[in-house]
Amino acid sequence: MSAATSTNLQPKQQVLKLIEIVSVVFSLIYTWTYIQGHSWCFIFGGLGALGFVYLCWLKRIYAESALQLFYVGFAIYGYLNTSDGWLVLHHTWWENIPYLITAILGTALLGFGLKRFSNAAAPFLDAFTTVFSLVATVLMVNFIHENWGYWIVIDAVSALLYLKRKLYFGAVLFVIYFFLAIYGFING
């Protein structure tokens, strides 16, 4: 690699790191303000997700990239859903069984699809975090408290996935999310 090529790569890498850092900060603001019950939290959630759409695509975490795109839509839905107030609901664990079955089947299908039809770097981890995150997000934007239990597991797995793909700031974000999810579960 020539010195000119090496120099040209440096600004692009710096821009990608900046996008990652800004996305992490916006995502943290979103989660903390969600726990506090502020409807404007969804604005930060949507903006943080936009940055991760791009980064995950570049790192070949395709399902995660699509998930981040869904988060943008869920952020809009969540914001609009708070127009009538913010009422937290509780589900029994029995009421979660359909969500769990759906997520397990969806993970298997997406994982096999990613393995067979793409060059995804970690097809089953990618599928797990994506499908379970969709389920947890549906619960979250509908203010069902048990979403935090899902997020505790998802965030631990996501931290490993991001670490494997060298998205270090994203990995740190998911470690912080892990602890915020525990806090939300206990105090939400």
Secondary structure, 3 states (H helix, E strand, C coil): CCHHHHHHHHHHHHHHHHHHHHHHHHHHHHHHHHHHCCCCHHHHHHHHHHHHHHHHHHCCCHHHHHHHHHHHHHHHHHHHHHHHCCCCECCCCHHHHHHHHHHHHHHHHHHHHHHHHCCCCCHHHHHHHHHHHHHHHHHHHCCECCHHHHHHHHHHHHHHHHHHCCCHHHHHHHHHHHHHHHHHHHHC
